[in-house]
Amino acid sequence: MERSSRLLVNTGEGKGKSSAAFGVMSRGWARGWRVVVIQFVKGGKWKTGERKLADQLGIEFYTLGDGFTWESDDLATTEHLGQEAWALARSKIDSGDYDLVILDELTYTITYGWINETEVLDALRDRPGRTNIVVTGRGATEGLIAIADTVTEMRKVKHAYDQGIKAKKGIEY
């Protein structure tokens, strides 16, 4: 069966999952696609290069988390924000209005049990025919891998952070 859209998953312990997704964002925009990005973990305090680019290109971009879980003072609020992000993502997917939906860091909300995996898999599998989706995050579940058209696993060989080098604007964010 030929499907006109694709489901891509970027997972693994290595760097580059989101960066690859934002490459697809740029490519889709250049093709005249309607694009939306939903970030599930990063919070609004992050002033990322991808957000700046999306704003300049007129791409819808939602940063709905409150930061990394190990930085959270209130995991119940963090979980609730993840659930709200999924509700928005689901509405964007179901609308059929988008050629590309990027669900950055979605895998964490599934593996932490914040949102129901079956609901996510059903929404991704039953997406409108024109809606391509890119999912990022470590620990993609077997169910997500099974329904994806393309899965790329980033493998860390070496990372500057492990050597005590801080994140650099333009490289990590």
N, C-alpha and C positions, 0 to 999 in steps of 0.2 A: 504494500500500500504506500503510495507516494503522498506525503504530507507537505503542504506548502511552507509550514513554519518549522522551526527547530527548537529543541530544548537542550541547552548546553549547561554543564555543571563543571565548575572549576573548584577543585578540592585539594586537600593535602596539607602537609605541614610547611611547605615552602612558601616563599614570597612570590607574589605575582598574580594571585587569584582575582583580586579586584582590579588590578592594573590591566589584566587581559580583558575583563568585562568592559572596562572603560575604553579600551581600544575598539571593541565591538560597538559601544555607544557612539564613538566618533564616526566609525564606518557607516553605521545605520543613518546617523544624521546627514552624512555626506550624500547618501542615497535618497534623501528626502523623506525618510521615515519619521513617523511620530514616535518619540522615545520618552519613557519615564524611568526614573531610577528611584528605588526605595532602599534606604539603608536601615538595617534592623538593629545594629549595635552602636555604631558611632553616634555621638551626640552633637548637638548644634555648636558646641564650643570648638569643634574641629574645623579649621579653615583650610580645607583640602584643595589641592590643585584641580581635582576632578570636579569639585563643586563649582569652582571659579570658571572652569571651562564650560560646564553645563549652563551656568548662568549667562555667559557670553553668547552661547549658541541658542538660548531660548528653550533648553530642555528642562522638562519638569523634573525636580529633584527634591526628594524628601529625606531628611536626616532625622530619624524618629527615635533613636535609642538614647540612652543616657551615659554611654561610655562602656568600656570593657567591664565584664562582670566582676573582675577582681578589684575594680575601682568603686563599685557600687556600695553606697551606704544603706540601700534599701532594695533588696532583691525582689521583693513583692512589687515594687513600683517598676523595676526593670522588666520583670515578667509582663506586667500590664502594658507597658510601652511596646513590648514585642508583639503582644496580642493585638494592640491597636494598629501597629504597622502591618500585620497580616490582614486585618480587616480592610485597610486601605489597598494593599496589594491585590487582594481578592477582587475588590470592586474594579480596580484598573484592569486586571486580567479579564474579568467577566464582561466588561463593557465592550470589548472588541474594537476599541478606538485606537489601539496602539499596535504598531508594527514590532516594537521591541520593548520588553519590560525587563529591567535588571533588578534582581532581588539580591542585593549585596548583603552577605552575612546571614542569609536565611537559614542555613544549616544549623546554626547554633540554637535558634528558637525551637527547632524540631528536637535536637539531641538533648536539650535541657528540659524538654517536656512542656514548654510554654504553649505550643500549638500542636494540634492533632496531626500526626503524620499522614493519616489516611485522607483527611480533608485537603491537605496540601497536595498530595499525589493526585487526588481526583481533580482538583482545580488545574494543576499543570497538565495532566493528561487530556482533560476535556476543554482546554483553552480554545478560543476562537481560531479558526484556520489561519488567519494572517498574523497571529500574535506569536512572535519569537520570544523566548525567555532565556535569560542567563541567570543561573543561581551560583552564588559563591559561598565559600566558607569551609572550614576544616570539618572532617568527620561526616561527609555526606553518607546518608544511610543507604543500606542495600536497596531499599524500595526506590529511593530517588535515583540511584545509579541504574536500576533496572528500567525505568521509564525514559531516561534521558537518551537523546540521539547521540550526543558526544559528551564524554567525560574526560577531563584532563586532570591528572593528579600532579600537583607541584611538589617536588621533593627538595627539602632543604639539604644542601651539601655544606654550606657555610653561611653565616649571617653576621653582619657587622654588630648587631645588638648583642650577640653572644660574647663579643669581645669588649663590651662596655661602650660601644659607639652609639650615640643617640640617633634617633630618627632625623632624617634630613629632608627639608622642604624640597619638593621637586623629584625626590627619589621615593621616599616612603609615603609621603602625603603631599 
